[in-house]
Amino acid sequence: MMLGDGNIRMNGKHALLSVQQKNKEFVDHLWIICNRFDIVVNPVKKLIRVDKRFNNTTIAYGFQTLTLPYFTDLYKRWYQKVGKTTVKIIPVDIEKFLTPLAIAYWVAGDGTFDKSKSRVIICTDNFTKEECDVLQDVLLKKYNIKTYLKLSGVKTKDQYRIVIPKKELEKFQTLVVDYLHSSIYYRIGL
């Protein structure tokens, strides 16, 4: 989850995990997992955001976990202070954590299927090019999945997305499908 929509923030001495996404069924699925470990108290909430600049309203669903030392450890691994800002980073030991399950939740949060070119695009806009290169290397070394980077250009000229091209799609789908919630299959073209 940390590669995608997972967001950890400090809350006093320890940290908590915050999950937000538009797909309510998937958020409910994540909440059920967290509830099994007794780390959530409140149910999933509907979040309505109004962007007055564009006269746009978006609806998402989300929840937060309890504040726990475990999340503090994750926070220290996944976040770094850059000036006055805290940014999410790729941990140096990402290779050992990038399992098929982790990749499935990554694509569930930040993946999109490009029907016109039969490819999966993973939105890695918030990571540096070097971090995207590391993720590509892990996908190639561990799973023999060849990817390429595509400039996103959404906010700045140095944002990249990882693309799983058509010729690698079946291999990628096979890797993650057993770990994906059925409400997310569309993100890998199924």
C-alpha positions in Angstrom: 0.0 0.0 0.0 2.8 2.4 0.7 3.8 2.6 -3.0 0.3 3.7 -3.8 -2.5 5.3 -1.7 -1.1 4.4 1.7 -0.3 7.5 3.7 1.4 7.4 7.1 1.5 10.4 9.3 2.8 11.1 12.8 0.2 11.6 15.4 1.9 12.5 18.7 4.6 9.9 19.6 3.6 7.3 17.0 2.1 7.2 13.5 -1.1 6.0 11.9 -2.1 4.8 8.4 -4.6 6.7 6.5 -6.3 5.2 3.4 -8.4 7.2 0.9 -9.6 6.1 -2.5 -12.6 6.5 -4.8 -13.4 2.8 -5.0 -15.5 2.2 -1.9 -15.6 -1.6 -2.4 -11.8 -1.7 -2.3 -11.6 0.7 0.7 -14.1 -1.6 2.5 -11.8 -4.6 1.7 -8.8 -2.8 3.2 -10.8 -1.8 6.3 -11.8 -5.4 6.8 -8.2 -6.5 6.7 -7.2 -3.8 9.2 -10.2 -4.7 11.4 -9.0 -8.3 11.6 -5.9 -7.0 13.4 -8.0 -4.7 15.6 -6.2 -1.6 14.4 -9.3 0.4 13.3 -12.0 1.9 15.4 -14.2 3.9 13.1 -16.0 2.7 9.9 -15.1 3.8 6.4 -16.2 7.4 5.9 -17.4 9.1 2.7 -15.3 12.1 1.9 -16.6 14.9 -0.3 -14.1 17.5 -1.5 -15.1 20.7 -3.4 -12.4 22.3 -5.5 -13.7 25.8 -6.0 -11.0 26.7 -8.5 -12.4 24.3 -11.0 -16.0 24.0 -9.7 -15.4 20.3 -9.2 -16.6 17.9 -6.5 -14.9 14.6 -5.8 -16.0 11.7 -3.6 -13.6 9.3 -2.0 -13.8 6.9 0.9 -11.3 6.5 3.7 -10.4 5.4 7.1 -7.5 5.7 9.6 -5.9 3.1 11.8 -4.9 3.5 15.4 -1.7 5.2 16.2 0.9 2.4 16.7 4.7 1.9 17.0 4.5 -0.4 13.9 3.4 2.6 11.7 6.1 4.8 13.3 8.7 2.3 12.0 7.1 2.4 8.6 7.0 6.1 8.7 10.8 6.3 9.4 11.4 3.9 6.4 9.1 5.6 3.9 9.4 9.3 4.6 12.2 11.8 4.6 12.4 15.5 5.6 13.4 17.7 2.6 13.7 21.2 3.9 10.4 22.0 5.7 8.5 19.3 3.7 8.2 15.6 4.4 8.1 13.5 1.3 7.5 9.8 0.6 10.5 8.0 -0.6 11.4 4.5 -1.9 13.2 2.6 0.9 16.7 1.4 0.1 15.6 -2.2 0.8 12.5 -2.1 -1.4 13.5 -5.2 -3.3 12.8 -7.5 -0.4 9.3 -5.9 0.2 8.2 -5.8 -3.5 6.3 -9.1 -3.5 3.4 -9.9 -5.8 1.0 -9.0 -3.0 2.7 -5.6 -2.6 2.7 -5.0 -6.4 -1.0 -5.9 -6.5 -1.9 -3.3 -3.8 0.4 -0.8 -5.5 -1.4 -1.1 -8.8 -4.7 -1.1 -6.9 -3.9 2.3 -5.6 -2.0 4.0 -8.4 -2.4 1.8 -11.5 -4.5 2.6 -14.5 -5.2 0.5 -17.6 -4.7 2.3 -21.0 -7.2 0.5 -23.3 -6.0 2.3 -26.4 -2.5 0.7 -26.0 -3.3 -2.3 -23.8 -0.9 -1.3 -21.2 -0.8 -0.7 -17.4 0.5 2.7 -16.2 1.5 3.1 -12.6 1.4 6.7 -11.4 4.7 7.2 -9.7 4.6 11.0 -10.1 5.7 11.7 -6.6 8.9 9.7 -6.8 12.1 10.9 -8.4 13.3 9.4 -11.7 16.0 7.6 -9.8 13.4 6.0 -7.5 11.4 5.0 -10.5 14.5 3.5 -12.0 15.0 1.4 -8.8 11.4 0.2 -9.0 11.8 -0.8 -12.7 15.0 -2.7 -11.8 13.3 -4.7 -9.2 10.4 -5.6 -11.5 12.9 -6.7 -14.1 15.3 -8.6 -11.7 12.7 -10.3 -9.5 9.9 -10.9 -12.0 11.4 -10.5 -15.5 8.9 -7.7 -16.3 10.3 -5.1 -18.7 8.9 -1.7 -18.2 9.7 1.8 -19.4 9.2 5.3 -18.0 6.8 7.8 -19.5 6.9 11.5 -18.6 3.7 12.5 -16.8 4.0 16.2 -17.0 1.0 16.7 -14.8 2.5 19.2 -12.4 6.2 19.5 -13.4 8.4 18.3 -16.2 10.3 15.8 -14.0 7.4 13.4 -13.1 7.5 9.9 -14.4 5.2 7.0 -14.6 6.1 3.3 -15.0 4.5 1.6 -18.0 4.0 -2.1 -18.3 3.7 -2.5 -22.1 1.3 -4.8 -24.0 4.0 -7.5 -24.5 4.5 -7.7 -20.7 0.8 -7.4 -19.8 -0.1 -11.1 -19.5 3.0 -11.8 -17.4 2.1 -8.8 -15.1 -1.6 -9.9 -14.8 -0.5 -13.4 -13.9 1.8 -12.0 -11.2 -0.8 -9.9 -9.4 -4.3 -11.2 -10.2 -4.6 -13.7 -7.3 -3.8 -10.8 -4.9 -6.2 -8.2 -6.3 -9.7 -7.5 -5.0 -12.1 -8.2 -7.9 -13.3 -4.6 -7.8 -9.8 -3.6 -9.0 -9.4 -6.0 -12.0 -10.1 -3.2 -14.4 -6.8 -1.5 -13.4 -4.9 -4.4 -15.1 -7.2 -4.8 -18.1 -9.3 -7.7 -16.8 
